[in-house]
Amino acid sequence: MKRRVYYYDTDCSGAVYHANYLKFLEEARSEYLEARGLTVKGLLDQGVGFAIRRQEMEYKYPAFYGDTLDIATSVKEYTPYRIVFAYTLSNQDGRLIGKAETDLVCVGKDLKLIELPPAVKERLHAA
């Protein structure tokens, strides 16, 4: 996924504010699922949601206002109840900005743990 860095993404130094990378990861994760025919809204309508269990971000180099980030997203692993996404973020020059992982658990409308639906597993396996 390509993501342009806007002024509102940055802090007073002109670099992307560290917490905004979480938004970028959310966008990349949503696009990853949509490319496989799964939408967050569609899953929520079926009573399937995801809660973040763990988030890791390793910052390598700052991204700046006007940069275009390339966020490569993949599924590192999945179990009956969890999905772990991995990301590599690079700028338009190919410079590594950071690496991240998001560990999600599958939950129902009541926010209790549920098993990943077969259709989700199937689509992730096909990735």
C-alpha positions in Angstrom: 0.0 0.0 0.0 1.2 3.5 -0.8 0.6 6.2 1.8 1.5 9.9 1.4 2.7 11.7 4.5 0.6 14.8 5.1 1.5 17.8 7.3 -1.1 16.6 10.0 0.8 13.3 10.3 3.9 15.1 11.5 5.2 16.6 14.8 7.0 19.9 15.3 10.2 18.4 13.9 8.6 17.7 10.6 8.8 13.9 11.1 5.9 11.6 11.4 4.6 11.5 14.9 5.3 8.0 16.3 1.7 7.1 17.2 0.5 8.0 13.6 2.3 4.9 12.3 -0.5 2.9 14.1 -3.0 4.6 11.8 -0.9 3.7 8.8 -0.8 0.1 9.9 -4.5 0.0 10.3 -5.0 1.3 6.8 -2.6 -1.2 5.4 -4.3 -4.1 7.2 -7.7 -3.0 6.0 -6.4 -2.8 2.4 -4.8 -6.2 2.7 -8.1 -7.8 3.8 -10.0 -5.9 1.1 -7.7 -7.2 -1.6 -8.7 -10.7 -0.5 -12.4 -10.0 -0.6 -12.8 -9.3 3.2 -14.0 -5.9 4.5 -13.9 -4.9 8.1 -17.5 -3.6 7.8 -18.6 -6.9 6.2 -17.0 -8.9 9.0 -18.5 -6.6 11.7 -21.9 -7.0 10.1 -21.5 -10.8 10.5 -20.5 -10.3 14.2 -16.8 -10.8 13.6 -14.3 -8.3 14.9 -10.7 -8.1 15.9 -9.1 -6.7 19.0 -5.4 -5.9 19.1 -3.6 -8.2 21.5 -0.1 -6.9 20.9 1.5 -4.2 18.8 5.2 -3.9 18.1 6.9 -1.2 16.0 10.6 -0.9 15.4 11.5 2.6 14.1 14.6 2.6 11.8 14.5 6.1 10.2 12.0 8.9 10.3 9.4 9.6 7.6 8.8 13.2 6.7 6.1 15.5 5.4 5.8 14.9 1.6 7.2 11.4 1.7 5.4 8.5 0.1 5.5 5.3 2.2 5.3 1.9 0.8 3.8 -0.4 3.4 4.2 -4.1 2.6 1.7 -6.2 4.6 1.6 -9.9 5.1 0.2 -12.5 7.5 3.0 -13.9 9.5 0.8 -16.6 11.2 -2.7 -17.4 12.2 -4.2 -19.8 14.6 -7.9 -20.6 15.2 -8.3 -17.4 17.2 -5.5 -15.1 16.2 -3.9 -13.4 13.2 -0.4 -11.8 13.3 0.2 -9.3 10.6 3.8 -8.2 9.7 4.7 -4.9 7.9 7.7 -3.3 6.4 7.6 0.4 5.8 9.9 2.1 3.3 10.0 5.6 1.8 10.0 6.6 -1.9 13.7 6.1 -2.0 13.5 2.5 -0.7 14.9 3.5 2.7 13.6 1.3 5.5 11.5 3.4 7.8 10.4 0.6 10.2 9.1 -2.9 10.8 6.0 -3.8 12.7 3.8 -6.6 13.9 0.1 -6.6 15.0 -1.2 -9.6 16.9 -5.1 -9.6 16.7 -7.6 -11.9 18.4 -11.0 -12.6 16.8 -13.9 -11.5 18.9 -17.7 -11.4 18.6 -20.1 -8.5 19.2 -19.8 -9.1 22.9 -16.0 -8.8 22.6 -15.5 -12.4 23.7 -13.0 -14.6 22.0 -14.4 -16.5 19.0 -12.8 -18.7 16.4 -11.8 -17.3 13.0 -14.6 -18.0 10.5 -13.8 -20.6 7.9 -14.1 -18.0 5.1 -11.5 -15.8 6.8 -9.1 -18.7 7.2 -9.6 -19.7 3.6 -8.9 -16.2 2.3 -5.8 -15.9 4.5 -4.5 -19.3 3.4 -4.9 -18.3 -0.3 -2.8 -15.2 0.3 
